[in-house]
Amino acid sequence: MKTVGVLLSGCGFLDGAEIRESVLTLLALDQDDIKVTIMAPDQKQYHVVDHVKSDEVKGLERNLLEESARIARGEIVPLDKVEAKDLDALIIPGGFGVAKNLCEFAFKGHQATVQEDVKKLILDLHQNKKPLGAICIAPALMGLVLGDKGVEVTIGDDKETAQEIEKTGAKHFSTKVNEIHVDEKNKVVSTSAYMYGEARLSHVSQGIRRCVEKVIDLA
Amino acid sequence: MKTVGVLLSGCGFLDGAEIRESVLTLLALDQDDIKVTIMAPDQKQYHVVDHVKSDEVKGLERNLLEESARIARGEIVPLDKVEAKDLDALIIPGGFGVAKNLCEFAFKGHQATVQEDVKKLILDLHQNKKPLGAICIAPALMGLVLGDKGVEVTIGDDKETAQEIEKTGAKHFSTKVNEIHVDEKNKVVSTSAYMYGEARLSHVSQGIRRCVEKVIDLA
């Protein structure tokens, strides 16, 4: 039985992992009889956003592992306890949490640094030819880590974001919400999901299902 | 186009709405081309639970509407602004949030009181013969509001909880996780979901999909 890691970055699309993308990733994996290891960094999240007003709430602190555990129903491990040898593949759902907590892409674009454990796990998996799935804005993270390998990704058709990602050395391919892009050489599969902010959940679900299936196929 | 309300009770199964059940409800509705109105009470949640340790975090406060908005991606309305005439049906995903925030079932069993706006909306919909869907522990809430109508529900096969629900006047029927129980007379559809705590997500998804489809069918 294959084990696929799912890396979360909080709980809520404005300051953490996109909840729906995370759940749909877990659903697709379970539908294919895949064992999952859900993980998140055990560290403070960048900030907290009120999801009614879309405004930052000053003075509040939350922890990424604790918030991600809400999606994981408590079955979660700290990222620094996970090694590439324990996984057959890794999938990273999107949400601003990826661009604010797992790296600084939201603030520094292609010049962003990547959280150390995140970078190490992605590089170790890549070196061992294990596939990576990147959803929504997570392909930007792939660019930051694997741009020098000319990694191919999609984040849909947002030109500005695509251009920023290409500055890492990555190549961007435009896709629709229910489509995926596959980089066979680097074994990176991506889908845009809620990068199309107005997308229908059922279409997001189709794209994520295809992404998960291709990752499993490559594992 | 039909409009179905989805009543949330926070974000995280130990102190709020069960996240996966909420997302799967929204997915099934979107797959059937149903318009949704996501709602939650604009009030303080009973307490906050650390989902890694399963322990209450003393001194922390969160708001139900703000936390539910994480699942709703900001597209949410305060419960007291929703009227039965605006909806063709209502579905309530589970999680301890239902039993701690929407009513007191977690603490007082069949003697629990129900949050006023929740009670009013359920009664108004019932009176207008509009169907209700209740997932996981939400059938206990149906018992508290519609027990005197002899409402029929399922929460799976947890005998103690079922007995407590029957003290409201409701009738309980045992089911498997991917099954539903339909009370045609009261137009109440229920499914156990994560009342089976170890259930597979794909099986929970099947039960919720059936529940949502039957609710739409009755609407």
Chai-1 contact restraints between the chains, C-beta under 6 A:
chainA,res_idxA,chainB,res_idxB,connection_type,confidence,min_distance_angstrom,max_distance_angstrom,comment,restraint_id
A,G12,B,R70,contact,1.0,0.0,6.0,A-B,restraint_1
A,F13,B,R73,contact,1.0,0.0,6.0,A-B,restraint_2
A,I19,B,I19,contact,1.0,0.0,6.0,A-B,restraint_3
A,I19,B,I71,contact,1.0,0.0,6.0,A-B,restraint_4
A,R20,B,V23,contact,1.0,0.0,6.0,A-B,restraint_5
A,V23,B,R20,contact,1.0,0.0,6.0,A-B,restraint_6
A,V23,B,V23,contact,1.0,0.0,6.0,A-B,restraint_7
A,L26,B,L201,contact,1.0,0.0,6.0,A-B,restraint_8
A,L27,B,L201,contact,1.0,0.0,6.0,A-B,restraint_9
A,L27,B,S205,contact,1.0,0.0,6.0,A-B,restraint_10
A,D30,B,R200,contact,1.0,0.0,6.0,A-B,restraint_11
A,D30,B,L201,contact,1.0,0.0,6.0,A-B,restraint_12
A,D30,B,S202,contact,1.0,0.0,6.0,A-B,restraint_13
A,Q31,B,S202,contact,1.0,0.0,6.0,A-B,restraint_14
A,D50,B,E66,contact,1.0,0.0,6.0,A-B,restraint_15
A,H51,B,A69,contact,1.0,0.0,6.0,A-B,restraint_16
A,H51,B,R70,contact,1.0,0.0,6.0,A-B,restraint_17
A,H51,B,G74,contact,1.0,0.0,6.0,A-B,restraint_18
A,V52,B,L65,contact,1.0,0.0,6.0,A-B,restraint_19
A,V52,B,E66,contact,1.0,0.0,6.0,A-B,restraint_20
A,V52,B,A69,contact,1.0,0.0,6.0,A-B,restraint_21
A,L65,B,V52,contact,1.0,0.0,6.0,A-B,restraint_22
A,E66,B,D50,contact,1.0,0.0,6.0,A-B,restraint_23
A,E66,B,V52,contact,1.0,0.0,6.0,A-B,restraint_24
A,A69,B,H51,contact,1.0,0.0,6.0,A-B,restraint_25
A,A69,B,V52,contact,1.0,0.0,6.0,A-B,restraint_26
A,R70,B,G12,contact,1.0,0.0,6.0,A-B,restraint_27
A,R70,B,H51,contact,1.0,0.0,6.0,A-B,restraint_28
A,I71,B,I19,contact,1.0,0.0,6.0,A-B,restraint_29
A,R73,B,F13,contact,1.0,0.0,6.0,A-B,restraint_30
A,G74,B,H51,contact,1.0,0.0,6.0,A-B,restraint_31
A,R200,B,D30,contact,1.0,0.0,6.0,A-B,restraint_32
A,L201,B,L26,contact,1.0,0.0,6.0,A-B,restraint_33
A,L201,B,L27,contact,1.0,0.0,6.0,A-B,restraint_34
A,L201,B,D30,contact,1.0,0.0,6.0,A-B,restraint_35
A,S202,B,D30,contact,1.0,0.0,6.0,A-B,restraint_36
A,S202,B,Q31,contact,1.0,0.0,6.0,A-B,restraint_37
A,S205,B,L27,contact,1.0,0.0,6.0,A-B,restraint_38
